Amino acid sequence: MDAQKGNSNTTDLATDEISVEDLALYSEAFRTVEIYDEIGLLRLASVNDLLLGAASDIVVSVSGVNAVVAFSIRPSGIKISTRSLSAAIPANDLVRAIVDGIGFGGGHRHMAGGFIPAENLSLSRSVDTSIKHRAIRFLEEIKKVTADPALT
């Protein structure tokens, strides 16, 4: 029994590793990185949540990037991962702004996630455009409020 349990634990550990195939997905994803002001945006293929979060962590380490929106297009919908190093751009508020009215999300000030079900996606706009537009609109609203204290 202990040998079987040991094999199970080994298998569990192996699922947390990055495979060579995962590296290829990262390579492709990092080609999609766009930076708008202090937000990094990137799209990944249908990857697991571990890879989505890890890609977010890497992009938020880029000089000048204080927040990241990474998203993965899946048959069931869009999985979103946000990261933030800035108190002015809380990751949980950023993801909620992206999914507002079409999905759900939440988390913490520095790390959050969300999901938009496929049936809620607009056919009139590409997924990339929609996610980026919502993230940028959130950043612009934050900048307006911080520039004009009367708006708070």
C-alpha positions as MATLAB code, in Angstrom:
seq = 'MDAQKGNSNTTDLATDEISVEDLALYSEAFRTVEIYDEIGLLRLASVNDLLLGAASDIVVSVSGVNAVVAFSIRPSGIKISTRSLSAAIPANDLVRAIVDGIGFGGGHRHMAGGFIPAENLSLSRSVDTSIKHRAIRFLEEIKKVTADPALT';
ca = [
       0.000    0.000    0.000;
       2.760    2.451    0.885;
       4.341    1.898   -2.516;
       1.057    2.730   -4.212;
       0.633    5.794   -2.037;
       4.167    6.872   -2.900;
       3.379    6.526   -6.589;
       0.237    8.601   -6.126;
       2.200   11.374   -4.425;
       4.794   11.262   -7.179;
       2.047   11.595   -9.763;
       0.547   14.533   -7.861;
       3.909   16.282   -7.813;
       4.433   15.651  -11.503;
       1.189   17.459  -12.359;
       2.661   20.636  -10.844;
       5.660   20.560  -13.149;
       5.936   22.409  -16.412;
       6.294   20.111  -19.414;
       8.111   20.734  -22.674;
       4.695   21.177  -24.298;
       3.866   23.820  -21.686;
       7.028   25.706  -22.643;
       5.781   25.831  -26.235;
       2.459   27.269  -25.000;
       4.342   29.879  -22.958;
       6.447   30.788  -25.964;
       3.336   31.365  -28.057;
       1.607   33.289  -25.242;
       4.526   35.631  -24.664;
       4.354   36.601  -28.349;
       0.858   37.975  -27.653;
       1.928   40.256  -24.795;
       0.776   43.835  -25.196;
       1.474   46.571  -22.701;
      -0.896   49.473  -22.292;
       0.373   52.041  -19.823;
       1.126   49.873  -16.771;
      -1.069   46.870  -17.643;
       0.307   43.819  -19.427;
      -2.180   41.783  -21.449;
      -1.651   38.287  -22.844;
      -3.650   35.434  -24.327;
      -2.854   31.770  -23.830;
      -4.178   28.686  -25.560;
      -6.484   26.460  -23.552;
      -4.107   25.890  -20.631;
      -4.648   24.824  -17.053;
      -5.012   27.382  -14.271;
      -1.471   26.769  -12.999;
       0.069   27.832  -16.308;
      -2.275   30.801  -16.644;
      -1.286   32.096  -13.216;
       2.418   31.422  -13.778;
       2.342   33.370  -17.053;
       0.702   36.275  -15.200;
       3.438   36.163  -12.575;
       6.139   36.362  -15.243;
       4.594   39.293  -17.129;
       3.986   41.325  -13.953;
       7.752   41.170  -13.391;
       8.382   43.181  -16.594;
       9.734   46.660  -15.884;
       6.942   49.234  -15.894;
       4.160   46.643  -15.670;
       2.210   46.891  -12.426;
      -0.793   44.752  -13.336;
      -1.473   41.845  -15.680;
      -4.517   40.352  -17.347;
      -3.874   36.880  -18.765;
      -6.702   34.962  -20.357;
      -7.210   31.520  -21.801;
      -9.843   30.721  -24.390;
     -11.518   27.418  -23.591;
     -14.506   25.657  -25.167;
     -16.581   26.456  -22.063;
     -15.546   30.120  -21.943;
     -12.723   32.462  -20.999;
     -10.623   31.919  -17.872;
      -8.955   35.107  -16.619;
      -6.036   35.583  -14.254;
      -5.065   39.006  -12.913;
      -2.045   40.078  -10.903;
      -1.208   43.477   -9.440;
       1.740   45.075   -7.699;
      -0.090   48.400   -7.417;
      -2.435   49.411   -4.601;
      -4.138   51.689   -7.154;
      -5.033   48.734   -9.416;
      -6.428   45.968   -7.185;
      -6.418   42.619   -9.035;
      -9.829   41.667   -7.630;
     -11.420   44.930   -8.828;
      -9.712   44.583  -12.213;
     -11.081   41.081  -12.807;
     -14.548   42.113  -11.634;
     -14.521   45.006  -14.102;
     -13.577   42.639  -16.922;
     -16.331   40.116  -16.167;
     -18.974   42.679  -15.134;
     -22.374   41.612  -16.417;
     -21.054   38.617  -18.388;
     -19.207   36.415  -15.911;
     -17.919   36.107  -12.378;
     -14.660   36.640  -10.564;
     -12.906   37.668   -7.422;
      -9.838   37.223   -5.317;
      -7.423   39.490   -3.524;
      -5.725   42.844   -4.165;
      -2.645   41.185   -5.656;
      -4.076   38.041   -7.266;
      -7.519   37.230   -8.672;
      -9.331   35.172  -11.266;
     -12.530   35.124  -13.220;
     -14.539   33.276  -15.834;
     -16.819   34.312  -18.677;
     -19.082   31.471  -19.856;
     -19.048   30.917  -23.626;
     -22.774   31.647  -23.906;
     -22.158   35.180  -22.570;
     -19.549   36.116  -25.164;
     -20.466   38.747  -27.725;
     -20.388   37.656  -31.340;
     -19.924   41.267  -32.472;
     -16.460   41.672  -30.943;
     -13.445   39.373  -30.688;
     -12.622   37.943  -27.275;
      -9.203   39.625  -27.331;
     -10.730   43.016  -28.084;
     -13.424   42.656  -25.450;
     -11.063   41.618  -22.635;
      -8.495   44.293  -23.495;
     -11.136   47.007  -23.841;
     -12.631   46.217  -20.431;
      -9.194   46.140  -18.741;
      -8.095   49.417  -20.316;
     -11.417   51.084  -19.481;
     -10.921   50.047  -15.836;
      -7.398   51.510  -15.818;
      -8.632   54.761  -17.369;
     -11.379   55.056  -14.725;
      -8.827   54.478  -11.944;
      -6.573   57.175  -13.404;
      -9.488   59.626  -13.636;
     -10.402   59.090   -9.991;
      -6.830   59.391   -8.740;
      -6.282   62.524  -10.847;
      -9.424   64.204   -9.515;
     -10.005   63.531   -5.790;
     -13.461   65.129   -6.074;
     -14.585   62.001   -7.955;
     -13.936   59.700   -4.975;
];
